[in-house]
């Protein structure tokens, strides 16, 4: 009963639209999904065949939220809106975690799924994690305590505690001091120096290098009027691309802090 009360309190604490406990209990699909999951998980953990999956299937039918009975979920779990949330069998979720609609805690692509059967293949979310709209966290990775995963991000590597991750692929853009809560932006002066390439930034980088190459070649020509005009045009283009690279290298004001 204590766990159920904490689930209700999580909705009241984190949903600004929640007006009363009665309303929360009667009208919150995320709460219904987690309560039904807690029943199906007990059945699953005790080796009951078929029934746990049927219970989970019923929950998906009435809430639009799919949670495998094998997933282990802590106290104070909150799913806001919830439609399209998918939580896989070996996912582990700590206490006071928040998910928004469209979040997937799934497996990373593999050519032979049967090799993963019976293994840890879904993410682990530590206490206090927030995963926002449409984010996908894939594979047997760990998202550290009080980390935030930005909307639409695709995360396939471990996320350090007290950080904010955004983008495809997900990368750390903000680090927070666990004691003071003060945040600082991570240096992204070299946007192409990440483990996985960002295709847009890669195109910008190639354009930038090509402009510099053309500029050097034209500058080597004899100083005719046409060559001078080309140099001036290339110089203008170079400046535009350089500014574009600078904008791409800076986190936008809309990045979560």
C-alpha positions as CSV (number, residue, x, y, z in Angstrom):
1,X,0.0,0.0,0.0
2,X,2.9,2.4,0.7
3,X,4.2,1.9,-2.8
4,X,0.7,2.6,-4.3
5,X,0.4,5.8,-2.2
6,X,3.9,6.9,-3.4
7,X,2.8,6.4,-7.0
8,X,-0.2,8.7,-6.4
9,X,2.0,11.3,-4.7
10,X,4.4,11.2,-7.6
11,X,1.6,12.3,-10.0
12,X,0.5,15.1,-7.6
13,X,4.1,16.3,-7.2
14,X,5.1,16.2,-10.9
15,X,1.9,16.9,-12.9
16,X,0.8,20.5,-12.8
17,X,-2.6,19.5,-14.1
18,X,-3.3,17.2,-11.1
19,X,-6.1,18.8,-9.0
20,X,-7.0,16.2,-6.5
21,X,-6.2,12.6,-5.4
22,X,-9.5,11.4,-6.6
23,X,-9.0,12.9,-10.1
24,X,-5.5,11.5,-10.2
25,X,-6.6,7.9,-9.3
26,X,-9.6,8.0,-11.8
27,X,-8.1,9.7,-14.8
28,X,-4.3,9.2,-15.0
29,X,-3.4,6.4,-17.5
30,X,0.3,6.3,-16.4
31,X,-0.8,5.6,-12.8
32,X,-3.2,2.8,-14.0
33,X,-0.4,1.3,-16.1
34,X,2.1,1.2,-13.3
35,X,-0.4,-0.3,-10.8
36,X,-1.4,-3.0,-13.3
37,X,2.3,-3.6,-13.9
38,X,3.0,-4.1,-10.2
39,X,0.4,-6.9,-10.3
40,X,1.7,-8.5,-13.4
41,X,5.3,-8.3,-12.1
42,X,4.4,-10.2,-9.0
43,X,2.8,-12.9,-11.1
44,X,5.8,-13.0,-13.4
45,X,8.3,-13.1,-10.6
46,X,6.5,-16.1,-9.1
47,X,6.6,-18.1,-12.4
48,X,3.0,-17.9,-13.3
49,X,2.7,-18.7,-17.0
50,X,0.8,-16.6,-19.6
51,X,-1.3,-14.6,-17.1
52,X,1.3,-11.9,-16.5
53,X,1.5,-11.2,-20.2
54,X,-2.3,-11.1,-20.5
55,X,-2.5,-8.6,-17.7
56,X,0.2,-6.5,-19.3
57,X,-1.7,-6.7,-22.7
58,X,-4.9,-5.5,-21.0
59,X,-2.9,-2.5,-19.5
60,X,-1.7,-1.6,-23.0
61,X,-5.2,-1.8,-24.4
62,X,-6.6,0.6,-21.9
63,X,-3.7,3.0,-21.4
64,X,-1.5,2.8,-24.6
65,X,1.5,2.0,-22.4
66,X,3.4,-1.2,-22.8
67,X,5.4,-2.5,-19.8
68,X,6.7,-6.1,-19.9
69,X,5.9,-7.9,-16.7
70,X,9.6,-8.7,-16.2
71,X,10.6,-5.0,-15.9
72,X,11.7,-4.0,-12.4
73,X,10.3,-0.6,-11.4
74,X,11.0,1.3,-8.1
75,X,8.8,3.6,-6.0
76,X,7.5,7.0,-7.0
77,X,7.4,6.1,-10.7
78,X,5.5,8.6,-12.9
79,X,4.5,8.4,-16.6
80,X,3.1,11.7,-17.9
81,X,0.5,11.4,-20.7
82,X,2.0,8.0,-21.5
83,X,0.7,7.1,-24.9
84,X,3.4,5.1,-26.8
85,X,5.7,4.4,-23.9
86,X,7.4,1.0,-24.2
87,X,9.4,-0.6,-21.4
88,X,11.2,-3.9,-22.2
89,X,11.6,-7.1,-20.2
90,X,15.0,-6.5,-18.6
91,X,14.6,-2.8,-18.0
92,X,15.3,-1.6,-14.5
93,X,14.0,1.7,-13.2
94,X,15.0,3.2,-9.9
95,X,13.0,5.4,-7.5
96,X,11.3,8.7,-8.4
97,X,11.8,8.3,-12.2
98,X,9.7,10.3,-14.7
99,X,8.9,9.3,-18.3
100,X,6.9,11.2,-20.9
101,X,4.9,10.0,-23.9
102,X,6.6,8.1,-26.6
103,X,9.6,7.0,-24.6
104,X,11.1,3.6,-25.5
105,X,13.4,1.6,-23.2
106,X,14.3,-1.0,-25.8
107,X,17.1,-3.2,-27.2
108,X,19.9,-2.1,-29.5
109,X,19.6,-3.6,-33.0
110,X,21.2,-7.0,-33.5
111,X,21.3,-9.4,-36.4
112,X,20.5,-12.4,-34.1
113,X,17.9,-11.6,-31.5
114,X,17.9,-15.1,-30.2
115,X,21.4,-14.6,-28.8
116,X,20.0,-12.0,-26.5
117,X,17.3,-14.2,-25.0
118,X,17.8,-14.6,-21.2
119,X,20.4,-11.8,-21.1
120,X,20.3,-8.2,-19.8
121,X,19.4,-6.2,-23.0
122,X,17.4,-3.2,-21.9
123,X,18.5,0.0,-20.1
124,X,18.8,0.7,-16.4
125,X,17.6,4.1,-15.1
126,X,18.9,5.1,-11.8
127,X,17.0,7.2,-9.2
128,X,15.6,10.5,-10.2
129,X,16.1,10.2,-13.9
130,X,13.8,12.1,-16.3
131,X,13.2,11.0,-19.9
132,X,11.3,13.5,-22.0
133,X,9.0,13.2,-25.0
134,X,9.9,10.6,-27.6
135,X,13.4,9.7,-26.4
136,X,14.7,6.3,-27.2
137,X,17.2,4.6,-24.8
138,X,18.5,1.4,-26.3
139,X,20.6,-1.5,-25.1
140,X,21.9,-2.6,-21.7
141,X,23.2,0.8,-20.7
142,X,22.9,2.8,-17.6
143,X,21.5,6.3,-17.2
144,X,23.0,7.8,-14.0
145,X,21.2,9.4,-11.1
146,X,19.2,12.6,-11.8
147,X,20.2,12.6,-15.4
148,X,17.8,14.2,-18.0
149,X,17.3,12.8,-21.5
150,X,16.0,15.5,-23.9
151,X,13.1,15.1,-26.2
152,X,13.7,13.0,-29.3
153,X,17.1,11.9,-28.2
154,X,18.5,8.4,-29.1
155,X,20.9,7.2,-26.4
156,X,23.0,4.0,-26.9
157,X,25.8,4.7,-24.4
158,X,25.9,5.2,-20.6
159,X,24.8,8.6,-19.4
160,X,26.8,10.1,-16.4
161,X,24.8,11.1,-13.3
162,X,23.6,14.7,-13.1
163,X,23.9,15.5,-16.8
164,X,21.6,16.4,-19.6
165,X,21.8,14.5,-22.9
166,X,20.2,15.6,-26.2
167,X,20.4,14.8,-29.8
168,X,20.9,11.9,-32.2
169,X,23.1,10.4,-31.2
170,X,22.7,11.5,-27.6
171,X,25.5,13.6,-26.2
172,X,26.0,15.4,-22.9
173,X,25.4,19.1,-23.2
174,X,24.9,20.1,-19.5
175,X,26.6,18.9,-16.3
176,X,25.1,19.8,-12.8
177,X,26.9,19.9,-9.5
178,X,25.1,17.3,-7.3
179,X,25.7,19.4,-4.2
180,X,24.7,22.9,-5.4
181,X,22.6,22.0,-8.4
182,X,24.4,24.6,-10.4
183,X,24.6,23.7,-14.1
184,X,27.3,24.4,-16.7
185,X,27.3,23.8,-20.4
186,X,29.7,21.2,-21.8
187,X,32.3,22.7,-24.2
188,X,31.2,21.9,-27.8
189,X,33.8,24.1,-29.6
190,X,34.6,21.2,-31.9
191,X,31.2,19.8,-32.9
192,X,32.7,17.0,-35.0
193,X,34.9,15.6,-32.2
194,X,32.3,13.2,-30.9
195,X,32.3,9.4,-30.8
196,X,29.5,9.1,-33.4
197,X,29.3,11.7,-36.2
198,X,26.5,14.1,-36.5
199,X,25.7,14.0,-40.3
200,X,24.7,17.7,-40.5
201,X,27.8,18.9,-38.8
202,X,29.9,16.5,-41.0
203,X,28.4,18.2,-44.1
204,X,29.2,21.7,-42.7
205,X,32.7,20.6,-41.9
206,X,33.3,19.3,-45.4
207,X,31.9,22.5,-46.9
208,X,34.1,24.6,-44.7
209,X,37.2,22.6,-45.8
210,X,36.3,22.9,-49.5
211,X,35.8,26.6,-49.3
212,X,39.3,27.0,-47.7
213,X,40.8,24.8,-50.4
214,X,39.2,26.9,-53.2
215,X,40.2,30.1,-51.6
216,X,43.8,29.0,-51.5
217,X,43.8,27.9,-55.1
218,X,42.2,31.1,-56.4
219,X,44.6,33.2,-54.3
220,X,47.5,31.5,-56.1
221,X,46.2,32.8,-59.5
222,X,47.6,35.9,-61.2
223,X,45.8,39.0,-59.9
224,X,43.4,39.5,-62.8
225,X,40.0,41.2,-62.1
226,X,38.1,37.9,-62.5
227,X,40.4,36.2,-60.0
228,X,39.9,39.0,-57.6
229,X,36.1,38.8,-57.9
230,X,36.2,35.1,-57.3
231,X,38.4,35.5,-54.2
232,X,36.0,38.0,-52.8
233,X,33.0,35.8,-53.4
234,X,34.8,32.8,-51.9
235,X,35.7,34.9,-49.0
236,X,32.1,35.8,-48.4
237,X,31.0,32.2,-48.7
238,X,33.8,31.2,-46.3
239,X,32.6,33.7,-43.7
240,X,29.0,32.4,-44.0
241,X,30.0,28.8,-43.5
242,X,32.3,29.7,-40.6
243,X,29.3,31.5,-38.9
244,X,27.2,28.4,-39.6
245,X,29.7,26.2,-38.0
246,X,29.8,28.5,-35.0
247,X,26.1,28.4,-34.6
248,X,26.0,24.6,-34.8
249,X,28.8,24.3,-32.2
250,X,26.8,26.3,-29.6
251,X,23.9,24.7,-27.6
252,X,20.7,26.4,-28.5
253,X,18.8,28.5,-25.9
254,X,16.1,25.8,-25.9
255,X,18.5,23.1,-24.7
256,X,17.3,22.0,-21.2
257,X,19.4,23.2,-18.3
